[in-house]
Amino acid sequence: MYAYSEFDKNFLASRNAQFRAQVERRIAGHLTEDEFKPLRLMNGVYLQLHAYMLRVAIPYGTLNSAQMNMLAHLAEKYDKGYGHFTTRQNIQYNWPELRDIPDMLDDLGTVEMHAIQTSGNTIRNVTADHFAGAAADEIADPRPVAELIRQWSTDHPEFQFLPRKFKVAVTGSESDRAVTRAHDIGLRMVERNGVAGFEVIVGGGLGRTPMLGKVIADFLPREDLLPYLEAIVSVYNLLGRRDNKYKARIKITVHENGLEKIRDLVNERFVDIKARFSGFDQALLDEINSQFAPPFFKKGDIAIFEKSRAQDPVFRAWSDTNLHAHKADGYSIVTVSMKAHGATPGDASADQMRVLADLAARFGHDELRISHEQNVILPHVHKSDLPEVHKILKANGLGTANIGLISDIIACPGMDYCALATARSIPIAQQIATRFDELKLEHEIGGLKIKISGCINACGHHHVAHIGILGLDRAGVESYQITLGGDHTETAAIGERAGPGFSADDIIPAIERLVENYLDFRSDAEETFIQTYRRLGMAPFKAALYPEKAQANAA
């Protein structure tokens, strides 16, 4: 993984010292909250419902055991003993005292971490496939490219005050695990005649106007990537709406101007910018690439794994759901569920973080990943070590076998923390997970993605869920709308609203009716929810959600 240079260390120390002085001025009353707001946002500090919140960057979701141990230290010393992993592969601390945040940033600096550009109208934390560097199906590891983009975008003088926030995602696989079409810019590694390049997607985004990104370049050579990205952001910076923040994202810029006009402007700007790069970006990328060499994969006795599967049904169930194919023989990718039934999705205690750090150091070549699905990944674990890894996870409340199942729910913090939220997300997610655990239907249901947002900003990605739930305020009462048929993968789709919303008391029974009817509708046990929905369409699912209306129409 990337190791900081002396420049990186000095830059970060300078930024932290600058912010410490700004915090001191705020506490002393020399800065008002309005004056302090743009300064804190540049350093990942929000003012939430109850307290300040610090959002720490985990670039492209990658960290090592020392960094995970530091996140545990911050949770224990400065917060209430836990942190919350987000859909941008970051971690949030919801209860720090403002006076402590500069110390938190200095502590992070000792393990080469920061909170720069995790908020504000700038290029945010670059995300990537959480199986990067390990997946059997990837063309190449996308993390060096993500690191190149991080370095280019950090403190870029032209892009610190964009019309709105700007998000980039990168994947190196045909299987899109990075939700590239829901980003301002999505990059998919592709090959043409043996030459590596990128499919460039622009104008995706969720929120109050969900849109899937459009392909602006079907093949961009690797050496053109940074100048082309700079051309896109530069065109957006000039054309993007600044009169209305709800129409300021690049998706609206593309929609209002048309993809062809945007492409022409970008290509024109690219010619000018390309001439100024002179290949230094490729030299930098080669240097970065050298730091992402795969670990030395060991040999081991796979029979240990097979024996445990045969003798231990709990281990077998976990290995069926939480393991994925690895590029190296004898290895697996382990996804650790942060969604124990009834728990807050994405929350991790300091003790759990230390357990994960220890597992990475002992069994995982000192690497971890955070997924946009709010889980933690051990990307390189030999199969012979999996029974011991599972034993330790299970002993620490981390052994839930539900990856990809109905309780593996993405949920934003909702009205429990967020000042923008209009409804609760966390309790709904907890109730759904608990209910289907009680029914013992999860494994029979199979792959099914539920995502919940507590407001129209869609931080829970509900638009691209098989079953999406949006919490809204209706005359002071929480109301939950359901969308169906969304998809965040390479077959991306925006879900369709099913009908009127449900109360907090009625939403769980509604989801239960929906799923029970799916089990009746599917053609066989192998047909997933999204496949059944695409085969049958909305009508039968809508009838299941609103049986009284269906009966009235039949009469």
C-alpha positions as MATLAB code, in Angstrom:
seq = 'MYAYSEFDKNFLASRNAQFRAQVERRIAGHLTEDEFKPLRLMNGVYLQLHAYMLRVAIPYGTLNSAQMNMLAHLAEKYDKGYGHFTTRQNIQYNWPELRDIPDMLDDLGTVEMHAIQTSGNTIRNVTADHFAGAAADEIADPRPVAELIRQWSTDHPEFQFLPRKFKVAVTGSESDRAVTRAHDIGLRMVERNGVAGFEVIVGGGLGRTPMLGKVIADFLPREDLLPYLEAIVSVYNLLGRRDNKYKARIKITVHENGLEKIRDLVNERFVDIKARFSGFDQALLDEINSQFAPPFFKKGDIAIFEKSRAQDPVFRAWSDTNLHAHKADGYSIVTVSMKAHGATPGDASADQMRVLADLAARFGHDELRISHEQNVILPHVHKSDLPEVHKILKANGLGTANIGLISDIIACPGMDYCALATARSIPIAQQIATRFDELKLEHEIGGLKIKISGCINACGHHHVAHIGILGLDRAGVESYQITLGGDHTETAAIGERAGPGFSADDIIPAIERLVENYLDFRSDAEETFIQTYRRLGMAPFKAALYPEKAQANAA';
ca = [
       0.000    0.000    0.000;
       1.013    3.619   -0.452;
       3.593    4.981    2.032;
       3.822    8.725    2.637;
       6.812   10.649    1.278;
       8.478   13.447    3.250;
       6.395   15.867    1.204;
       3.192   14.093    2.273;
       4.205   14.136    5.932;
       5.174   17.806    5.886;
       2.051   18.797    3.982;
      -0.181   16.999    6.465;
       1.616   18.432    9.497;
       1.228   21.938    8.068;
      -2.478   21.453    7.361;
      -3.102   20.071   10.843;
      -1.257   22.956   12.483;
      -3.256   25.427   10.429;
      -6.536   23.820   11.469;
      -5.474   23.683   15.135;
      -5.066   27.468   15.054;
      -8.505   27.850   13.439;
     -10.114   25.679   16.131;
      -8.456   27.733   18.851;
      -9.826   30.919   17.300;
     -13.325   29.376   17.136;
     -13.236   28.281   20.786;
     -11.977   31.718   21.831;
     -14.895   33.343   20.013;
     -12.749   35.085   17.406;
     -14.538   33.142   14.655;
     -18.314   32.738   14.412;
     -19.754   29.348   13.470;
     -20.568   30.715   10.009;
     -16.967   31.877    9.571;
     -15.632   28.592   10.915;
     -17.864   26.355    8.763;
     -15.886   26.451    5.474;
     -12.635   25.940    7.406;
     -13.883   22.887    9.315;
     -15.455   21.356    6.217;
     -12.063   21.433    4.478;
     -10.858   19.186    7.302;
     -13.753   16.738    7.516;
     -15.572   18.296   10.479;
     -19.381   18.552   10.459;
     -21.816   19.944   12.991;
     -24.470   17.278   13.464;
     -27.645   17.115   15.548;
     -25.912   16.629   18.884;
     -22.202   17.287   18.408;
     -19.400   17.842   15.954;
     -18.572   14.855   13.756;
     -15.157   14.005   12.294;
     -15.064   12.058    9.035;
     -11.718   10.352    8.460;
     -10.612    9.394    4.957;
      -9.767    5.792    4.160;
      -8.576    6.337    0.567;
      -9.929    3.651   -1.769;
     -10.882    1.693    1.357;
      -7.359    0.432    2.112;
      -5.648    0.377    5.503;
      -3.215   -1.704    7.527;
      -3.295   -3.023   11.086;
      -1.507    0.013   12.570;
      -4.074    2.303   10.985;
      -7.003    0.191   12.182;
      -5.522    0.204   15.674;
      -5.315    3.988   15.490;
      -8.996    4.177   14.528;
      -9.726    2.079   17.621;
      -7.606    4.444   19.737;
      -9.546    7.479   18.470;
     -12.867    5.786   19.218;
     -11.803    4.954   22.740;
      -9.998    8.161   23.696;
     -12.055   10.833   21.959;
     -15.459    9.295   21.227;
     -17.858    6.830   22.873;
     -15.906    3.703   22.030;
     -16.997    3.108   18.437;
     -16.831    4.462   14.899;
     -19.156    4.236   11.909;
     -17.993    3.013    8.477;
     -19.701    4.866    5.640;
     -20.732    4.253    2.044;
     -17.673    6.230    0.882;
     -15.258    3.860    2.630;
     -14.634    6.454    5.363;
     -15.097    6.262    9.126;
     -17.076    8.796   11.152;
     -16.766    9.712   14.820;
     -20.023   11.193   16.015;
     -19.160   12.520   19.488;
     -15.757   14.266   19.598;
     -15.251   17.542   21.432;
     -14.147   20.292   19.064;
     -11.087   21.025   21.209;
      -9.949   17.397   20.760;
     -10.210   17.205   16.974;
      -6.754   18.727   16.270;
      -5.239   16.061   18.552;
      -7.202   13.399   16.667;
      -5.800   14.686   13.364;
      -2.264   14.699   14.737;
      -2.725   11.120   15.970;
      -3.968   10.118   12.520;
      -0.907   11.718   10.956;
       1.367    9.333   12.854;
      -0.091    6.438   10.813;
      -0.386    8.360    7.528;
      -4.100    9.130    7.692;
      -6.076   12.354    7.438;
      -9.530   13.917    7.053;
      -8.779   16.284    4.166;
     -11.524   16.671    1.543;
     -13.933   14.269    3.199;
     -16.431   17.133    3.063;
     -16.996   20.422    1.243;
     -17.523   21.290   -2.417;
     -14.378   19.636   -3.626;
     -13.205   16.252   -4.936;
     -14.017   13.856   -2.104;
     -12.331   10.641   -0.972;
     -11.709    8.469   -4.055;
     -13.364    5.074   -3.667;
     -12.563    1.745   -5.307;
     -13.575   -1.894   -5.526;
     -13.193   -3.271   -1.991;
     -11.729   -6.493   -3.425;
      -9.026   -4.516   -5.263;
      -5.709   -6.316   -5.567;
      -7.270   -9.633   -4.608;
     -10.269  -10.331   -6.855;
      -9.960  -13.221   -9.280;
     -11.930  -11.313  -11.923;
     -10.020   -8.006  -12.029;
      -8.002   -6.780  -14.999;
      -5.613   -4.905  -12.728;
      -5.502   -3.448   -9.219;
      -7.307   -0.066   -9.447;
      -5.810    1.334   -6.230;
      -2.643    2.861   -7.783;
      -4.901    4.866  -10.114;
      -7.095    5.859   -7.176;
      -3.981    7.001   -5.281;
      -2.819    8.999   -8.308;
      -6.206   10.738   -8.410;
      -6.042   11.380   -4.658;
      -2.673   13.085   -4.977;
      -3.760   15.125   -7.993;
      -7.013   16.283   -6.391;
      -5.745   17.053   -2.877;
      -5.579   20.836   -2.462;
      -5.855   21.288   -6.246;
      -6.060   25.106   -6.446;
      -8.727   25.157   -9.161;
     -11.076   22.656   -7.554;
     -11.396   23.621   -3.882;
     -14.657   25.539   -4.402;
     -16.598   23.597   -7.010;
     -20.328   24.209   -7.547;
     -20.978   21.122   -5.389;
     -19.250   18.069   -3.934;
     -17.605   15.758   -6.461;
     -17.125   11.988   -6.151;
     -14.921    9.588   -8.117;
     -14.963    5.765   -8.083;
     -12.595    3.300   -9.783;
     -12.942   -0.402  -10.523;
     -10.558   -2.839  -12.171;
     -13.134   -5.560  -12.746;
     -16.028   -6.263  -15.083;
     -18.045   -6.921  -11.926;
     -18.777   -3.418  -10.696;
     -18.354   -3.464   -6.925;
     -17.628    0.292   -6.789;
     -21.051    1.626   -7.945;
     -19.300    3.560  -10.726;
     -22.510    4.642  -12.471;
     -23.735    6.471   -9.365;
     -20.683    8.756   -9.223;
     -19.840   12.128  -10.714;
     -17.027   10.304  -12.495;
     -16.814    6.510  -12.675;
     -13.769    4.748  -14.109;
     -13.830    1.155  -15.312;
     -10.569   -0.479  -16.370;
     -10.881   -2.049  -19.810;
      -8.539   -3.591  -22.368;
      -8.522   -2.977  -26.120;
      -6.162   -4.982  -28.328;
      -4.059   -5.802  -25.311;
      -3.757   -2.147  -24.270;
      -5.044   -1.082  -20.835;
      -7.306    1.931  -20.555;
     -10.509    3.227  -19.017;
     -14.165    3.553  -19.779;
     -15.040    6.979  -18.396;
     -18.544    7.526  -17.019;
     -19.791   10.996  -16.119;
     -22.876   12.509  -14.537;
     -24.035    9.825  -12.133;
     -25.454   10.571   -8.719;
     -28.320    9.795   -6.383;
     -30.041   12.287   -4.048;
     -33.274   14.061   -4.941;
     -32.644   13.611   -8.694;
     -31.119   10.145   -9.150;
     -29.323    9.573  -12.441;
     -27.013    6.913  -13.803;
     -23.787    8.143  -15.348;
     -23.243    8.188  -19.118;
     -20.184    6.986  -21.014;
     -18.258   10.043  -22.180;
     -15.259    8.009  -23.388;
     -15.477    4.288  -24.131;
     -11.695    3.874  -24.194;
      -9.235    6.335  -22.703;
      -5.552    5.346  -22.760;
      -3.948    5.158  -19.343;
      -1.546    8.010  -20.083;
      -4.449   10.373  -20.822;
      -6.329    9.766  -17.577;
      -5.317   12.695  -15.367;
      -5.474   15.420  -18.045;
      -8.855   14.067  -19.161;
     -10.190   14.079  -15.594;
      -8.893   17.607  -15.138;
     -10.663   18.626  -18.354;
     -13.976   17.171  -17.086;
     -13.772   18.882  -13.699;
     -12.623   22.134  -15.286;
     -15.593   22.193  -17.673;
     -17.941   21.402  -14.789;
     -16.377   24.141  -12.651;
     -17.259   26.686  -15.361;
     -20.672   25.359  -16.408;
     -22.032   23.984  -13.127;
     -24.976   25.776  -11.543;
     -24.139   27.969   -8.542;
     -27.556   29.600   -8.239;
     -29.273   26.492   -6.846;
     -27.420   23.875   -4.777;
     -30.015   21.253   -5.701;
     -29.066   21.664   -9.369;
     -25.344   22.103   -8.865;
     -24.083   18.526   -9.304;
     -22.463   17.524  -12.585;
     -25.375   15.176  -13.342;
     -27.556   18.277  -13.808;
     -24.838   19.988  -15.873;
     -24.745   16.978  -18.210;
     -28.541   16.751  -18.292;
     -29.081   20.444  -19.078;
     -26.295   20.755  -21.652;
     -26.403   17.294  -23.193;
     -23.657   14.690  -23.234;
     -22.433   15.618  -26.729;
     -21.839   19.267  -25.811;
     -20.059   18.265  -22.614;
     -17.911   15.772  -24.543;
     -16.942   18.426  -27.115;
     -16.013   20.936  -24.409;
     -14.034   18.316  -22.495;
     -12.137   17.196  -25.610;
     -11.296   20.799  -26.465;
     -10.072   21.484  -22.936;
      -8.194   18.171  -22.838;
      -5.945   19.161  -25.768;
      -4.753   22.236  -23.884;
      -4.314   20.471  -20.541;
      -2.582   17.390  -21.978;
       0.249   19.526  -23.325;
       1.045   20.734  -19.802;
       1.370   17.311  -18.175;
       4.538   16.260  -20.043;
       4.418   12.697  -18.720;
       5.178   13.490  -15.086;
       1.897   11.849  -14.072;
       2.976    8.569  -15.672;
       6.302    8.643  -13.857;
       4.397    9.234  -10.620;
       1.974    6.396  -11.428;
       4.888    4.015  -12.046;
       6.306    4.984   -8.657;
       2.935    4.448   -6.980;
       2.484    1.104   -8.739;
       5.671   -0.188   -7.161;
       4.124    0.274   -3.703;
       1.130   -1.903   -4.532;
       2.993   -5.107   -5.328;
       1.022   -8.159   -4.189;
       2.184   -9.853   -0.991;
       4.218  -13.057   -1.014;
       1.461  -15.660   -0.975;
       2.220  -18.677    1.176;
       1.507  -22.353    0.697;
      -0.750  -24.194    3.099;
      -2.884  -27.267    3.630;
      -6.288  -26.603    2.071;
      -7.519  -29.886    3.536;
      -7.858  -28.081    6.893;
     -10.450  -25.795    5.292;
     -12.331  -28.643    3.640;
     -12.378  -30.673    6.856;
     -13.839  -27.744    8.825;
     -16.514  -27.232    6.188;
     -17.481  -30.885    6.383;
     -17.573  -31.044   10.190;
     -18.840  -27.597   11.247;
     -22.177  -26.420    9.751;
     -21.757  -22.923   11.242;
     -18.381  -22.532    9.553;
     -19.789  -23.942    6.329;
     -22.660  -21.432    6.323;
     -20.225  -18.577    6.959;
     -17.846  -19.731    4.236;
     -20.751  -20.000    1.780;
     -21.731  -16.337    2.218;
     -18.667  -14.436    3.446;
     -15.884  -15.776    1.193;
     -15.120  -14.763   -2.384;
     -12.748  -16.021   -5.057;
      -9.137  -14.847   -4.817;
      -6.632  -14.523   -7.659;
      -4.035  -16.597   -5.769;
      -4.357  -20.362   -5.431;
      -5.339  -21.458   -1.945;
      -6.537  -18.029   -0.834;
      -9.939  -16.456   -0.200;
     -11.238  -12.928    0.267;
     -13.007  -12.677    3.645;
     -15.817  -10.171    4.128;
     -16.426   -9.527    7.815;
     -20.029   -8.541    8.419;
     -20.547   -5.385   10.458;
     -24.278   -6.223   10.391;
     -24.894   -8.652   13.234;
     -28.662   -9.066   13.556;
     -30.015   -6.125   15.524;
     -26.746   -4.158   15.408;
     -26.244   -0.724   13.839;
     -25.041   -1.290   10.250;
     -21.448   -0.136    9.839;
     -20.682    0.479   13.521;
     -17.511   -1.061   14.969;
     -16.385   -0.908   18.568;
     -12.789   -0.152   19.485;
     -12.380   -3.759   20.652;
     -13.706   -5.093   17.331;
     -11.355   -2.827   15.381;
      -8.423   -4.207   17.364;
      -9.543   -7.763   16.660;
      -9.680   -6.978   12.944;
      -6.256   -5.345   13.080;
      -4.811   -8.402   14.811;
      -6.362  -10.771   12.265;
      -4.904   -8.712    9.408;
      -1.453   -8.780   10.994;
      -1.546  -12.509   11.793;
      -3.423  -13.990    8.854;
      -4.013  -11.297    6.214;
      -0.635   -9.925    5.071;
      -1.373   -6.784    7.125;
      -4.113   -5.535    4.794;
      -7.753   -4.577    5.332;
     -10.392   -2.949    3.183;
     -13.560   -1.021    4.008;
     -16.426   -1.584    1.574;
     -19.039    0.936    0.459;
     -21.463   -1.637    1.879;
     -20.159   -0.796    5.386;
     -18.333   -4.080    5.957;
     -14.651   -4.864    6.532;
     -12.609   -7.098    4.236;
      -9.535   -9.229    4.897;
      -8.452   -9.449    1.254;
      -5.720  -12.104    1.525;
      -6.375  -15.067    3.826;
      -5.096  -18.574    3.101;
      -7.811  -21.191    3.296;
      -5.883  -23.165    5.889;
      -6.232  -20.191    8.267;
      -9.944  -19.651    7.724;
     -11.229  -21.941   10.542;
      -9.105  -20.051   13.086;
     -10.099  -16.671   11.623;
     -13.767  -17.625   11.824;
     -13.377  -18.843   15.421;
     -11.917  -15.485   16.471;
     -14.518  -13.479   14.557;
     -17.357  -15.470   16.088;
     -15.981  -14.967   19.617;
     -16.012  -11.199   19.073;
     -19.457  -10.736   17.545;
     -18.086  -10.528   14.010;
     -18.972  -13.959   12.660;
     -22.402  -13.247   11.176;
     -22.915  -15.259    7.972;
     -25.044  -12.804    6.011;
     -23.005  -11.092    3.299;
     -25.314  -10.330    0.376;
     -28.385  -11.494    2.293;
     -31.393   -9.512    3.480;
     -29.816   -8.418    6.792;
     -26.662   -7.119    5.088;
     -28.357   -3.715    4.947;
     -26.780   -0.393    4.008;
     -28.131    2.371    6.230;
     -27.223    6.021    6.708;
     -27.090    7.417   10.293;
     -30.527    8.989    9.774;
     -32.223   11.129   12.379;
     -30.256    9.536   15.219;
     -27.292   11.735   14.229;
     -27.711   13.668   10.983;
     -28.977   17.262   10.955;
     -30.350   16.782    7.428;
     -32.309   13.583    8.103;
     -36.096   13.569    8.150;
     -36.579   10.016    9.478;
     -34.755    7.278   11.331;
     -32.778    4.692    9.380;
     -30.931    2.667   11.985;
     -33.954    1.309   13.925;
     -35.656    0.239   10.690;
     -32.546   -1.634    9.557;
     -32.255   -3.294   12.945;
     -35.893   -4.372   12.940;
     -35.714   -5.831    9.422;
     -32.574   -7.814   10.250;
     -34.031   -9.071   13.538;
     -37.358  -10.034   11.980;
     -35.895  -12.141    9.188;
     -33.466  -13.753   11.603;
     -36.499  -14.763   13.688;
     -38.204  -16.171   10.594;
     -35.033  -18.116    9.641;
     -35.607  -17.232    6.008;
     -32.392  -15.392    5.089;
     -30.602  -18.230    3.353;
     -33.768  -19.423    1.627;
     -34.342  -15.891    0.288;
     -30.785  -15.712   -1.064;
     -29.143  -12.637   -2.526;
     -31.189   -9.511   -1.771;
     -29.927   -5.968   -1.207;
     -31.905   -3.597    1.027;
     -30.621   -0.038    1.428;
     -32.131    2.670    3.649;
     -31.790    6.471    3.560;
     -33.158    8.796    6.209;
     -33.678   11.675    3.790;
     -33.773   12.541    0.130;
     -29.984   13.024   -0.032;
     -29.743    9.216   -0.369;
     -26.553    8.570    1.608;
     -27.880    5.038    2.097;
     -27.964    4.456   -1.700;
     -31.627    3.393   -1.604;
     -32.137    4.246   -5.286;
     -29.839    1.389   -6.358;
     -31.190   -1.240   -3.965;
     -33.269   -4.253   -4.943;
     -35.559   -2.967   -2.190;
     -34.910    0.664   -1.350;
     -36.395    2.476    1.634;
     -36.547    6.277    1.867;
     -37.572    7.873    5.136;
     -39.419   11.187    4.887;
     -41.290   13.569    7.155;
     -45.004   13.816    6.395;
     -46.618   16.478    8.609;
     -44.363   15.571   11.504;
     -44.772   11.801   11.060;
     -42.120    9.461    9.648;
     -43.156    7.897    6.340;
     -41.154    5.267    4.469;
     -41.350    4.975    0.678;
     -40.316    1.753   -1.042;
     -38.519    1.539   -4.382;
     -38.015   -1.719   -6.259;
     -35.658   -2.951   -8.942;
     -32.585   -0.832   -8.258;
     -29.127   -2.253   -8.909;
     -25.648   -0.900   -8.058;
     -23.633   -3.372  -10.159;
     -22.553   -3.519  -13.811;
     -26.266   -3.883  -14.684;
     -27.051   -0.667  -12.796;
     -30.633    0.572  -12.508;
     -32.562    3.190  -10.554;
     -35.372    1.681   -8.515;
     -39.015    2.503   -9.231;
     -41.234    3.903   -6.507;
     -43.876    1.337   -5.565;
     -46.541    3.705   -4.180;
     -47.519    5.559   -1.010;
     -45.251    5.428    2.024;
     -45.676    3.315    5.155;
     -45.541    4.360    8.791;
     -42.690    3.236   11.034;
     -45.014    0.578   12.459;
     -46.123   -0.673    9.047;
     -42.848   -0.737    7.096;
     -41.549   -4.034    8.539;
     -44.788   -5.972    7.799;
     -44.754   -4.454    4.300;
     -41.222   -5.735    3.650;
     -42.247   -9.119    5.043;
     -45.227   -9.325    2.625;
     -42.982   -8.319   -0.247;
     -40.405  -10.998    0.462;
     -42.928  -13.762    1.167;
     -44.599  -13.076   -2.160;
     -41.226  -13.093   -3.921;
     -40.682  -16.618   -2.591;
     -44.001  -17.597   -4.209;
     -43.283  -15.677   -7.446;
     -39.788  -16.951   -8.238;
     -39.445  -19.655  -10.870;
     -37.093  -21.779   -8.775;
     -34.837  -21.552   -5.725;
     -31.977  -20.172   -7.842;
     -33.863  -17.142   -9.147;
     -32.893  -14.056   -7.129;
     -35.196  -11.230   -6.119;
     -33.869   -8.853   -8.784;
     -34.183  -11.534  -11.474;
     -37.782  -12.220  -10.462;
     -38.570   -8.518  -10.436;
     -37.120   -8.040  -13.918;
     -39.073  -11.010  -15.201;
     -42.448  -10.033  -13.720;
     -42.253   -6.254  -13.381;
     -43.739   -4.069  -10.661;
     -47.404   -5.163  -10.705;
     -47.362   -8.362   -8.582;
     -44.992   -6.806   -6.046;
     -47.160   -3.724   -5.773;
     -50.182   -5.915   -5.134;
     -48.277   -7.621   -2.328;
     -47.383   -4.288   -0.758;
     -50.903   -2.840   -1.007;
     -53.283   -5.823   -0.699;
     -56.303   -3.685    0.194;
     -55.932   -1.630   -2.980;
     -55.418   -4.778   -5.066;
     -58.610   -6.301   -3.624;
     -60.557   -3.107   -4.267;
     -59.380   -3.004   -7.884;
     -60.295   -6.674   -8.335;
     -63.786   -5.996   -7.016;
];
